Amino acid sequence: MLHVAVALAILASAASVVDAATASWDPNSEPDLAGYMLSYGTQSGVHTTTIDVGKVTTYQFNPAPGKRYYVVVQAYNTAGQLSAKSAEAIIDIPLSNSPPILAQPANQSSTLNSSTSLAMSASDPNGTALTFAAAGLPPGLSINSVSGLIAGIPSAKGTYPIAVVVSDGALMVARTFMWTVVEPVNAPGALPLDIAFDLGPNGLWMNYAATGWKKLHATNPEEMASGDVDGNGQSDLIVDLPGLGVSVWLNDSTWIPLTSLNSGPIITADLDGTGKSAVLVEFPGSGVWVWRFGGSWSYLDLRKPLAMAVGDLDGNGRADVVINFAQAGVRVWMNNQSWLQLHDLNATSMAVGDLDGNGRKDVLLAFPGTAGTWVWRNNTSWLKVHAQGASLMTTGDLDQNGQDEAIMSIPGSGLWVWLNGAVWSQLDARNPEGLTATNLDGNGRTDLVVDFGAAGLWVWWNNSNWTQMNVSNPEGSVAGKFKQRD
């Protein structure tokens, strides 16, 4: 007579074997032993599945996961006689561990110094608690490791590649996306901007938010620029006055002479990330020099600039300076530390603006004749945008969508706008003599101030209608928040 198999033990198999269990038992000693039957079921005493395992004392089997099983073993001899069942052994087979599910986040765009948030959408097929982590977030943002909520106030402009990881403790899934932090667009009710005009023999005038004119100086300037030289949030006007040199109209109240020398092109740029605009000036025969508020002049480059512009090309929050050098082409002074050769040819005109709304400034360059007008996009690649070279260019967000438009005067074809980097639209059949993009009414849309020569000074308001601003033909203009308003 066969004895009942004893000492049955059931163990979960190694994690590398999915949904497996191993049963082991003491061997029977009968000489006519032929093998063993292993049976199991999900109810005690009910063993619905039986396996002839042969003459072994260890066997791996694969019951369906997610249940408790009651297992017995029986011996049988060469005559086919079957022993009684062993005592039951119990084993719980867990569900297979599936990786978490993490939805792909869309690319994000947020405004500098404004609160923002993004909730990660994730779940676990096994119901396991998840934890979150993220790398590459813009400064000022963080992720909650339990909820997966990314939140905070971004403190630096730029485009950031983000990697978000969700884990169940054993398996993890990652998703990548881009997060762009852009400068704020003036909202309705925001303060309007002022604009300074060189009215030739009539001198230097300021138009305060399209509400009133004020004469600042009897001499008409040869060059003008605006910037916040003392970092107090108020624009200052920098001018080159013939015979008088370069001066700053500081805080809309006081003339501060910088040098008795007269200059070529002037621009301003926050080169150091301090919030104060440095003044970059070409002194004929001496190259480009830099003046900082409270300091002295310092030398930047010996070469002669034909034109200068400024913008954050790499999205790191620091201004880069684009200079069209005579005989040296177009170069960029990157991050106030090194020169980048942008193009070997000299441009007939250039402008800087964020044409795709990603927080990085793009550079527009117009070249002579059929060389056309090109844009240096995201500091990485060139795109030809027009077959002709523009004679004048500027940029501004005419439709208030956070993306600058390129506004160009095409010789013989009039004034055109490249809307959202996709569609050309003619604003006027006339070719202007001057262009200034600014926000005169503070409603968030860029207004275009256009000098049409003998036809006077006009404004393209809110991307919808023309209004004459002055009958005079100004020789230059720059915009800024020159008047401090509460």
URGI-V808579 format. One record per pair of residues at least 4 apart in sequence whose C-alpha atoms are under 7 Angstrom apart, sorted by the first residue. I is the first residue (numbers start at 0). GAP is how many residues later the second one is. If there is no record, write none. Layout:
# URGI-V808579
i=I gap=GAP
i=I gap=GAP
This chain:
# URGI-V808579
i=1 gap=81
i=2 gap=80
i=3 gap=70
i=3 gap=71
i=3 gap=79
i=3 gap=80
i=3 gap=81
i=3 gap=82
i=4 gap=20
i=4 gap=21
i=4 gap=22
i=4 gap=23
i=4 gap=68
i=4 gap=69
i=4 gap=70
i=4 gap=81
i=5 gap=19
i=5 gap=20
i=5 gap=80
i=6 gap=18
i=6 gap=19
i=7 gap=15
i=7 gap=16
i=7 gap=17
i=7 gap=81
i=8 gap=14
i=8 gap=15
i=8 gap=16
i=8 gap=80
i=9 gap=11
i=9 gap=12
i=9 gap=13
i=9 gap=14
i=9 gap=79
i=9 gap=81
i=10 gap=10
i=10 gap=11
i=10 gap=12
i=11 gap=8
i=11 gap=9
i=11 gap=10
i=12 gap=4
i=12 gap=7
i=12 gap=8
i=12 gap=9
i=17 gap=78
i=18 gap=43
i=18 gap=44
i=18 gap=45
i=18 gap=46
i=18 gap=74
i=18 gap=77
i=19 gap=40
i=19 gap=41
i=19 gap=42
i=19 gap=43
i=20 gap=39
i=20 gap=40
i=20 gap=41
i=21 gap=36
i=21 gap=37
i=21 gap=38
i=21 gap=39
i=22 gap=35
i=22 gap=36
i=22 gap=37
i=23 gap=33
i=23 gap=34
i=23 gap=35
i=24 gap=32
i=24 gap=33
i=25 gap=31
i=26 gap=30
i=31 gap=45
i=31 gap=46
i=32 gap=43
i=32 gap=44
i=32 gap=45
i=33 gap=21
i=33 gap=42
i=33 gap=43
i=33 gap=44
i=34 gap=19
i=34 gap=20
i=34 gap=21
i=34 gap=40
i=34 gap=41
i=34 gap=42
i=35 gap=16
i=35 gap=17
i=35 gap=18
i=35 gap=19
i=35 gap=37
i=35 gap=38
i=35 gap=39
i=35 gap=40
i=36 gap=13
i=36 gap=14
i=36 gap=15
i=36 gap=16
i=36 gap=36
i=36 gap=37
i=36 gap=38
i=37 gap=12
i=37 gap=13
i=37 gap=14
i=37 gap=15
i=37 gap=34
i=37 gap=35
i=37 gap=36
i=38 gap=8
i=38 gap=10
i=38 gap=11
i=38 gap=12
i=38 gap=32
i=38 gap=33
i=38 gap=34
i=39 gap=7
i=39 gap=8
i=39 gap=9
i=39 gap=10
i=39 gap=29
i=39 gap=30
i=39 gap=31
i=39 gap=32
i=40 gap=5
i=40 gap=6
i=40 gap=7
i=40 gap=8
i=40 gap=28
i=40 gap=29
i=40 gap=30
i=41 gap=26
i=41 gap=27
i=41 gap=28
i=42 gap=27
i=43 gap=26
i=52 gap=6
i=64 gap=28
i=64 gap=29
i=64 gap=30
i=64 gap=31
i=65 gap=27
i=65 gap=28
i=65 gap=29
i=66 gap=25
i=66 gap=26
i=66 gap=27
i=67 gap=23
i=67 gap=24
i=67 gap=25
i=68 gap=21
i=68 gap=22
i=68 gap=23
i=69 gap=18
i=69 gap=19
i=69 gap=20
i=69 gap=21
i=70 gap=17
i=70 gap=18
i=70 gap=19
i=71 gap=13
i=71 gap=14
i=71 gap=15
i=71 gap=16
i=71 gap=17
i=72 gap=12
i=72 gap=13
i=73 gap=8
i=73 gap=9
i=73 gap=10
i=73 gap=11
i=73 gap=12
i=74 gap=7
i=74 gap=8
i=75 gap=4
i=75 gap=5
i=75 gap=6
i=75 gap=7
i=76 gap=4
i=76 gap=5
i=96 gap=29
i=97 gap=27
i=97 gap=28
i=98 gap=25
i=98 gap=72
i=98 gap=73
i=99 gap=23
i=99 gap=24
i=99 gap=25
i=99 gap=67
i=99 gap=68
i=99 gap=72
i=99 gap=73
i=100 gap=21
i=100 gap=22
i=100 gap=23
i=101 gap=19
i=101 gap=20
i=101 gap=21
i=101 gap=71
i=102 gap=18
i=102 gap=19
i=103 gap=71
i=104 gap=72
i=105 gap=71
i=106 gap=70
i=106 gap=71
i=106 gap=72
i=107 gap=70
i=107 gap=71
i=107 gap=72
i=108 gap=70
i=108 gap=71
i=108 gap=72
i=109 gap=6
i=109 gap=70
i=109 gap=71
i=109 gap=72
i=110 gap=70
i=110 gap=71
i=110 gap=72
i=110 gap=73
i=111 gap=42
i=111 gap=43
i=111 gap=44
i=111 gap=45
i=111 gap=69
i=111 gap=70
i=111 gap=71
i=111 gap=72
i=112 gap=40
i=112 gap=41
i=112 gap=42
i=113 gap=39
i=113 gap=40
i=114 gap=37
i=114 gap=38
i=115 gap=35
i=115 gap=36
i=115 gap=37
i=116 gap=32
i=116 gap=33
i=116 gap=34
i=116 gap=35
i=117 gap=31
i=117 gap=32
i=117 gap=33
i=118 gap=29
i=118 gap=30
i=118 gap=31
i=119 gap=28
i=119 gap=29
i=123 gap=4
i=127 gap=40
i=128 gap=39
i=129 gap=16
i=129 gap=36
i=129 gap=37
i=129 gap=38
i=130 gap=14
i=130 gap=15
i=130 gap=35
i=130 gap=36
i=130 gap=37
i=131 gap=13
i=131 gap=14
i=131 gap=16
i=131 gap=33
i=131 gap=34
i=131 gap=35
i=132 gap=10
i=132 gap=12
i=132 gap=31
i=132 gap=32
i=132 gap=33
i=133 gap=9
i=133 gap=29
i=133 gap=30
i=133 gap=31
i=134 gap=27
i=134 gap=28
i=134 gap=29
i=135 gap=24
i=135 gap=25
i=135 gap=26
i=135 gap=27
i=136 gap=4
i=136 gap=5
i=136 gap=23
i=136 gap=25
i=137 gap=16
i=137 gap=18
i=137 gap=22
i=138 gap=15
i=138 gap=16
i=138 gap=17
i=139 gap=12
i=139 gap=13
i=139 gap=14
i=139 gap=15
i=140 gap=9
i=140 gap=10
i=140 gap=11
i=140 gap=12
i=140 gap=13
i=141 gap=8
i=141 gap=9
i=141 gap=10
i=142 gap=5
i=142 gap=6
i=142 gap=7
i=142 gap=8
i=143 gap=4
i=143 gap=5
i=143 gap=6
i=155 gap=25
i=155 gap=160
i=155 gap=161
i=156 gap=24
i=156 gap=25
i=156 gap=26
i=156 gap=158
i=156 gap=159
i=156 gap=160
i=156 gap=202
i=157 gap=22
i=157 gap=23
i=157 gap=24
i=157 gap=157
i=157 gap=158
i=157 gap=159
i=157 gap=201
i=157 gap=202
i=158 gap=19
i=158 gap=20
i=158 gap=21
i=158 gap=22
i=158 gap=156
i=158 gap=199
i=158 gap=200
i=159 gap=18
i=159 gap=19
i=159 gap=20
i=160 gap=16
i=160 gap=17
i=160 gap=18
i=161 gap=14
i=161 gap=15
i=161 gap=16
i=161 gap=17
i=162 gap=11
i=162 gap=12
i=162 gap=13
i=162 gap=14
i=163 gap=10
i=163 gap=11
i=163 gap=12
i=164 gap=7
i=164 gap=8
i=164 gap=9
i=164 gap=10
i=165 gap=6
i=165 gap=7
i=165 gap=8
i=166 gap=4
i=166 gap=5
i=166 gap=6
i=167 gap=4
i=179 gap=178
i=179 gap=179
i=180 gap=178
i=181 gap=176
i=181 gap=177
i=184 gap=217
i=184 gap=259
i=185 gap=4
i=185 gap=256
i=185 gap=257
i=185 gap=258
i=186 gap=256
i=186 gap=257
i=187 gap=254
i=187 gap=255
i=187 gap=256
i=188 gap=253
i=188 gap=254
i=189 gap=252
i=189 gap=253
i=190 gap=251
i=191 gap=17
i=191 gap=247
i=191 gap=248
i=191 gap=249
i=191 gap=250
i=192 gap=16
i=192 gap=246
i=192 gap=247
i=192 gap=249
i=192 gap=286
i=192 gap=287
i=192 gap=288
i=193 gap=13
i=193 gap=14
i=193 gap=15
i=193 gap=246
i=193 gap=285
i=193 gap=286
i=193 gap=287
i=193 gap=288
i=194 gap=11
i=194 gap=12
i=194 gap=13
i=194 gap=282
i=194 gap=283
i=194 gap=284
i=194 gap=285
i=195 gap=9
i=195 gap=10
i=195 gap=11
i=195 gap=281
i=195 gap=282
i=195 gap=283
i=196 gap=7
i=196 gap=8
i=196 gap=9
i=196 gap=277
i=196 gap=279
i=196 gap=280
i=196 gap=281
i=197 gap=5
i=197 gap=6
i=197 gap=7
i=197 gap=22
i=197 gap=23
i=197 gap=276
i=197 gap=277
i=197 gap=278
i=197 gap=279
i=198 gap=4
i=198 gap=5
i=198 gap=21
i=198 gap=274
i=198 gap=275
i=198 gap=276
i=199 gap=20
i=199 gap=274
i=199 gap=275
i=200 gap=19
i=201 gap=16
i=202 gap=14
i=202 gap=15
i=202 gap=16
i=202 gap=17
i=203 gap=11
i=203 gap=12
i=203 gap=13
i=203 gap=14
i=203 gap=15
i=203 gap=16
i=203 gap=17
i=204 gap=8
i=204 gap=9
i=204 gap=10
i=204 gap=11
i=205 gap=7
i=205 gap=8
i=205 gap=9
i=205 gap=10
i=206 gap=4
i=206 gap=5
i=206 gap=6
i=206 gap=7
i=207 gap=4
i=207 gap=5
i=208 gap=231
i=208 gap=232
i=209 gap=230
i=218 gap=22
i=219 gap=21
i=220 gap=18
i=220 gap=19
i=220 gap=20
i=220 gap=21
i=221 gap=18
i=221 gap=19
i=221 gap=20
i=222 gap=16
i=222 gap=17
i=222 gap=41
i=222 gap=42
i=222 gap=43
i=223 gap=14
i=223 gap=15
i=223 gap=16
i=223 gap=42
i=223 gap=254
i=224 gap=12
i=224 gap=13
i=224 gap=14
i=224 gap=41
i=224 gap=42
i=224 gap=43
i=224 gap=253
i=225 gap=9
i=225 gap=10
i=225 gap=11
i=225 gap=12
i=225 gap=42
i=225 gap=252
i=225 gap=253
i=225 gap=254
i=226 gap=8
i=226 gap=9
i=226 gap=10
i=226 gap=41
i=226 gap=50
i=227 gap=4
i=227 gap=5
i=227 gap=6
i=227 gap=7
i=227 gap=8
i=227 gap=48
i=227 gap=49
i=228 gap=7
i=228 gap=47
i=228 gap=48
i=228 gap=49
i=228 gap=64
i=229 gap=46
i=229 gap=63
i=230 gap=44
i=230 gap=45
i=233 gap=17
i=233 gap=247
i=233 gap=248
i=233 gap=250
i=234 gap=16
i=234 gap=245
i=234 gap=246
i=234 gap=247
i=235 gap=12
i=235 gap=13
i=235 gap=14
i=235 gap=15
i=235 gap=16
i=235 gap=246
i=236 gap=11
i=236 gap=12
i=236 gap=13
i=237 gap=9
i=237 gap=10
i=237 gap=11
i=238 gap=7
i=238 gap=8
i=238 gap=9
i=239 gap=5
i=239 gap=6
i=239 gap=7
i=239 gap=22
i=239 gap=23
i=240 gap=4
i=240 gap=5
i=241 gap=20
i=243 gap=16
i=244 gap=14
i=244 gap=15
i=244 gap=16
i=244 gap=17
i=245 gap=11
i=245 gap=12
i=245 gap=13
i=245 gap=14
i=245 gap=15
i=245 gap=16
i=246 gap=8
i=246 gap=9
i=246 gap=10
i=246 gap=11
i=247 gap=7
i=247 gap=8
i=247 gap=9
i=248 gap=4
i=248 gap=5
i=248 gap=6
i=248 gap=7
i=249 gap=4
i=249 gap=5
i=249 gap=6
i=250 gap=231
i=251 gap=230
i=251 gap=231
i=261 gap=21
i=262 gap=18
i=262 gap=19
i=262 gap=20
i=262 gap=21
i=263 gap=17
i=263 gap=18
i=263 gap=19
i=263 gap=20
i=264 gap=16
i=264 gap=17
i=264 gap=42
i=264 gap=43
i=265 gap=14
i=265 gap=15
i=265 gap=16
i=266 gap=12
i=266 gap=13
i=266 gap=14
i=266 gap=41
i=266 gap=42
i=267 gap=9
i=267 gap=10
i=267 gap=11
i=267 gap=12
i=268 gap=8
i=268 gap=9
i=268 gap=10
i=268 gap=41
i=268 gap=50
i=269 gap=4
i=269 gap=5
i=269 gap=6
i=269 gap=7
i=269 gap=8
i=269 gap=48
i=269 gap=49
i=270 gap=7
i=270 gap=47
i=270 gap=48
i=270 gap=64
i=270 gap=65
i=272 gap=45
i=277 gap=12
i=277 gap=13
i=277 gap=14
i=278 gap=11
i=278 gap=12
i=278 gap=13
i=279 gap=8
i=279 gap=9
i=279 gap=10
i=279 gap=11
i=280 gap=7
i=280 gap=8
i=280 gap=9
i=281 gap=5
i=281 gap=6
i=281 gap=7
i=281 gap=23
i=282 gap=4
i=282 gap=5
i=285 gap=16
i=286 gap=14
i=286 gap=15
i=286 gap=16
i=286 gap=17
i=287 gap=11
i=287 gap=12
i=287 gap=13
i=287 gap=14
i=288 gap=8
i=288 gap=9
i=288 gap=10
i=288 gap=11
i=289 gap=7
i=289 gap=8
i=289 gap=9
i=289 gap=10
i=290 gap=4
i=290 gap=5
i=290 gap=6
i=290 gap=7
i=291 gap=4
i=302 gap=22
i=303 gap=21
i=303 gap=22
i=304 gap=18
i=304 gap=19
i=304 gap=20
i=304 gap=21
i=305 gap=18
i=305 gap=19
i=305 gap=20
i=306 gap=16
i=306 gap=17
i=307 gap=14
i=307 gap=15
i=307 gap=16
i=308 gap=12
i=308 gap=13
i=308 gap=14
i=308 gap=42
i=308 gap=43
i=309 gap=9
i=309 gap=10
i=309 gap=11
i=309 gap=12
i=309 gap=42
i=310 gap=8
i=310 gap=9
i=310 gap=10
i=310 gap=41
i=310 gap=50
i=311 gap=5
i=311 gap=6
i=311 gap=7
i=311 gap=8
i=311 gap=48
i=311 gap=49
i=312 gap=7
i=312 gap=47
i=312 gap=48
i=312 gap=49
i=312 gap=65
i=312 gap=66
i=313 gap=46
i=313 gap=64
i=313 gap=65
i=314 gap=44
i=314 gap=45
i=317 gap=17
i=318 gap=16
i=319 gap=12
i=319 gap=13
i=319 gap=14
i=319 gap=15
i=319 gap=16
i=320 gap=11
i=320 gap=12
i=320 gap=13
i=321 gap=9
i=321 gap=10
i=321 gap=11
i=322 gap=7
i=322 gap=8
i=322 gap=9
i=323 gap=5
i=323 gap=6
i=323 gap=7
i=323 gap=22
i=323 gap=23
i=324 gap=4
i=324 gap=5
i=325 gap=20
i=327 gap=16
i=328 gap=14
i=328 gap=15
i=328 gap=16
i=328 gap=17
i=329 gap=11
i=329 gap=12
i=329 gap=13
i=329 gap=14
i=329 gap=15
i=329 gap=16
i=330 gap=8
i=330 gap=9
i=330 gap=10
i=330 gap=11
i=330 gap=12
i=331 gap=7
i=331 gap=8
i=331 gap=9
i=331 gap=10
i=332 gap=4
i=332 gap=5
i=332 gap=6
i=332 gap=7
i=333 gap=4
i=333 gap=5
i=333 gap=6
i=346 gap=18
i=346 gap=19
i=346 gap=20
i=347 gap=18
i=347 gap=19
i=347 gap=20
i=347 gap=43
i=348 gap=16
i=348 gap=17
i=348 gap=41
i=348 gap=42
i=348 gap=43
i=348 gap=44
i=349 gap=14
i=349 gap=15
i=349 gap=16
i=349 gap=43
i=350 gap=12
i=350 gap=13
i=350 gap=14
i=350 gap=42
i=350 gap=43
i=350 gap=44
i=351 gap=9
i=351 gap=10
i=351 gap=11
i=351 gap=12
i=351 gap=43
i=352 gap=8
i=352 gap=9
i=352 gap=10
i=352 gap=42
i=352 gap=51
i=353 gap=4
i=353 gap=5
i=353 gap=6
i=353 gap=7
i=353 gap=8
i=353 gap=49
i=353 gap=50
i=354 gap=7
i=354 gap=48
i=354 gap=49
i=354 gap=50
i=354 gap=65
i=354 gap=66
i=355 gap=47
i=355 gap=64
i=355 gap=65
i=356 gap=45
i=356 gap=46
i=356 gap=47
i=359 gap=18
i=360 gap=17
i=361 gap=13
i=361 gap=14
i=361 gap=15
i=361 gap=16
i=362 gap=12
i=362 gap=13
i=362 gap=14
i=363 gap=10
i=363 gap=11
i=363 gap=12
i=364 gap=8
i=364 gap=9
i=364 gap=10
i=365 gap=6
i=365 gap=7
i=365 gap=8
i=365 gap=23
i=365 gap=24
i=366 gap=4
i=366 gap=5
i=366 gap=6
i=366 gap=22
i=367 gap=21
i=368 gap=19
i=368 gap=20
i=369 gap=17
i=369 gap=18
i=369 gap=19
i=370 gap=16
i=370 gap=17
i=370 gap=18
i=371 gap=14
i=371 gap=15
i=371 gap=16
i=371 gap=17
i=372 gap=11
i=372 gap=12
i=372 gap=13
i=372 gap=14
i=372 gap=15
i=372 gap=16
i=372 gap=17
i=373 gap=8
i=373 gap=9
i=373 gap=10
i=373 gap=11
i=374 gap=7
i=374 gap=8
i=374 gap=9
i=374 gap=10
i=375 gap=4
i=375 gap=5
i=375 gap=6
i=375 gap=7
i=376 gap=4
i=376 gap=5
i=388 gap=21
i=389 gap=18
i=389 gap=19
i=389 gap=20
i=389 gap=21
i=390 gap=18
i=390 gap=19
i=390 gap=20
i=391 gap=16
i=391 gap=17
i=392 gap=14
i=392 gap=15
i=392 gap=16
i=393 gap=12
i=393 gap=13
i=393 gap=14
i=393 gap=41
i=393 gap=42
i=393 gap=43
i=394 gap=9
i=394 gap=10
i=394 gap=11
i=394 gap=12
i=394 gap=42
i=395 gap=8
i=395 gap=9
i=395 gap=10
i=395 gap=41
i=395 gap=50
i=396 gap=4
i=396 gap=5
i=396 gap=6
i=396 gap=7
i=396 gap=8
i=396 gap=48
i=396 gap=49
i=397 gap=7
i=397 gap=47
i=397 gap=48
i=397 gap=49
i=397 gap=64
i=397 gap=65
i=398 gap=46
i=398 gap=64
i=399 gap=44
i=399 gap=45
i=402 gap=17
i=403 gap=16
i=404 gap=12
i=404 gap=13
i=404 gap=14
i=404 gap=15
i=404 gap=16
i=405 gap=11
i=405 gap=12
i=406 gap=9
i=406 gap=10
i=406 gap=11
i=407 gap=7
i=407 gap=8
i=407 gap=9
i=408 gap=5
i=408 gap=6
i=408 gap=7
i=408 gap=22
i=408 gap=23
i=409 gap=4
i=409 gap=5
i=410 gap=20
i=412 gap=16
i=413 gap=14
i=413 gap=15
i=413 gap=16
i=413 gap=17
i=414 gap=11
i=414 gap=12
i=414 gap=13
i=414 gap=14
i=414 gap=15
i=414 gap=16
i=415 gap=8
i=415 gap=9
i=415 gap=10
i=415 gap=11
i=416 gap=7
i=416 gap=8
i=416 gap=9
i=416 gap=10
i=417 gap=4
i=417 gap=5
i=417 gap=6
i=417 gap=7
i=418 gap=4
i=418 gap=5
i=431 gap=18
i=431 gap=19
i=431 gap=20
i=431 gap=21
i=432 gap=18
i=432 gap=19
i=432 gap=20
i=433 gap=16
i=433 gap=17
i=433 gap=42
i=434 gap=14
i=434 gap=15
i=434 gap=16
i=435 gap=12
i=435 gap=13
i=435 gap=14
i=435 gap=41
i=435 gap=42
i=436 gap=9
i=436 gap=10
i=436 gap=11
i=436 gap=12
i=437 gap=8
i=437 gap=9
i=437 gap=10
i=437 gap=41
i=438 gap=5
i=438 gap=6
i=438 gap=7
i=438 gap=8
i=439 gap=7
i=444 gap=17
i=445 gap=16
i=446 gap=12
i=446 gap=13
i=446 gap=14
i=446 gap=15
i=447 gap=11
i=447 gap=12
i=447 gap=13
i=448 gap=9
i=448 gap=10
i=448 gap=11
i=449 gap=7
i=449 gap=8
i=449 gap=9
i=450 gap=5
i=450 gap=6
i=450 gap=7
i=450 gap=22
i=450 gap=23
i=451 gap=4
i=451 gap=5
i=452 gap=20
i=453 gap=19
i=454 gap=16
i=455 gap=14
i=455 gap=15
i=455 gap=16
i=455 gap=17
i=456 gap=11
i=456 gap=12
i=456 gap=13
i=456 gap=14
i=456 gap=15
i=456 gap=16
i=457 gap=8
i=457 gap=9
i=457 gap=10
i=457 gap=11
i=457 gap=12
i=458 gap=7
i=458 gap=8
i=458 gap=9
i=458 gap=10
i=459 gap=4
i=459 gap=5
i=459 gap=6
i=459 gap=7
i=460 gap=4
i=460 gap=5
